[in-house]
Amino acid sequence: MHGATTGHLRPGDDMEPLWDFALRVYGRPNVSAACLRLQERCGADVPMLLFAAWLGAGGRMLAQDRMAAFDARIAPWRDEVVRPLRAVRQRMKTGPAPAPDAATEALRTKVKAAELGAERIELDLLETLAMQDMDSLPRAADAVARNLETALAHYGGRPDADARAALAILAGAVG
């Protein structure tokens, strides 16, 4: 895993580090379930949702073209590292034999830690990219909700009522 806090913020910025923000928000009641619903139902990337919320919490708007550019920069890491680790972890819940058993559960826990470490690297990269681009991101009072809608639209999701409820949970947890 990466070090504790990235420290990428420029002097004078009052935004908390993205990793700290992600842990704080994801740990709030119902947020992890909401994020996973958006991942499963809409194909959204949870670190990108948290990134969009983080920018919004800082009052920064994420236009569709900027969302696509940020996503393109992290897509190879997500697709070649994060998703395969997630797939292995999820597969080990039910098999192949000898899984699931005590020995494979111990390995699954290690794979889960590796997956979390890979997601942290993704978030660290996103924070670095955002800090380089921060001056071009306009400010808006309702940036969290708008950024989350932009992120979901980027993944082609037309949110149904369940997805909209999940977005509301995530947006409400940011404040």
N, C-alpha and C positions, 0 to 999 in steps of 0.2 A: 504494500500500500504506500501511497504518497505520504509526505510529511503532514503535520497537523493542520496548519492553515496556510493558504497559498500566498497571502500577502500581496496580491496583484493590484490592489486598489491604489489609486493615485492619492497623494496627499490632498486632504480637503474633501474627498468623497466620503459620504456617510453610509454607503451601502455595506452591509455585512458581507464577508466572504461567501461566495456561492455555496461552497460545501457546507458551511455552518447553517446557512439559510435552508438548504435542502434537507439536512438532518432535522432541523427544528420543525419545518413545515410538514415533512413526511411523517414525523413522529406524532403529530396531532391526531386526535380521534377522527376516525373515518377517512383520513386522507390517503393512507396506503391503499385501502380498498377502492377508493375513488380513482386513484391513479391507475391501478391495475385494471379496473373496468374500462378506462379510456384506452389503455394499451390493448386489451383483448377485443373490445368492441369497435374501436376506431383506428387501430394500428398506430396509435401515438407512442412516441418514445418518452418514457417517464422522465429521464434527465432533461430532455428538451422542454417538457411541460414545466418542470421546476425552474429551468433557466428562464423561460418566458415569464413565469410568475416573479422571479427574482428581479428581472429587468423592470417589470411593472411595479414592484414594490419600491423600486428606486425612481418611479415616475417616468420611466423610459418606454417609449412605444417601439414595438417591433413590427415593422411593415413586412408584408409577404415576401418581398424580394430579399430583405435582410434575413428573414427566417430561413429562406431557401439557401442563402449563402452560408449561414452558420451550420445548418444541417448538412450541407454538402461537405463542409470541412471535417465534420466528425463522423460522417456516415461510414467510411472505411473501417474506423476503429470499432464503431458499434456493430457493424455487420460481420466483421472478421474476428472480433474478440468478445464483445459483450453478449451478443445473441448466442453464439455457440456455447459459451459458459452457461447461460441461462437454460439452453436446451438440454445440456447434460444434467444440470441440477434438477430440472423438472422431470426428465426421464428417469432419474434415479429414485424418484418417489415410488414408482411401481415396478421397476425392472430395468434392465434385463437381470435374470438370475445371476448372482445370488441376491440381488436387491429385491425388495428392501429388507435389510437386516441391520444389526448393530454395527457391523464393520462397514457396510456401505453407507450407513447414515453418518458415520464419522467422516468418511470421504466426502459425502454430499455437503456437510457443514464446511469443509475446506473449499469446495467448489463455490459455495455460496459466498464465502469470504473473498475469493478471487473475483467473482462477479461484481461484488460491491467495490472492490479495489479498481476494477476496470471502469465501473460507472464513475468513480471518483476522478479517474484520469480524464474521462469524457467531460465531466463538469469543470475540471481545472482548465482544460483546453477552451471550453466555451467561455469561461471567465476571462481568460487571457485575450481571446478574440474580441469579446465585448469591450474590454478596457481599451483596446486599440481603436475601436469603432465608436466609443461612447459619445463623442461630440456630434456624431451624425445621427444619433438616435433622439428624436424629438421627445419633449416632455408632454405628459397628459395626466390629468387627475384620475381618470378611470383606466389607467394603463394595464392593471393586472387582468381584469376581465377581458379587455380587448386583445391583449397579448395571448391569453389562453385560447380565445376564439381563433386568432391567427394561426397559432400552433396546430390546433385541431384541423383547421382548413388545409394547412400544409400537407397533412397526411391523408387528405381526401375524405376526411370524415364529415358526414352530414349528421350532426349529433341528434339522436333521438331523445326522448324525454329522460331516459336513464343516463345518457351521456351528459346532457345538460345539467342534470342533478349532480353528477360527479364533478363537472366543471365548477358548479356553484360551491361544492364542498371545498375544492382546492382553492378557489378564489377567496372564500371566507376564512380559510386557515392562514392566509398570508398576513392579514392585518394584525 
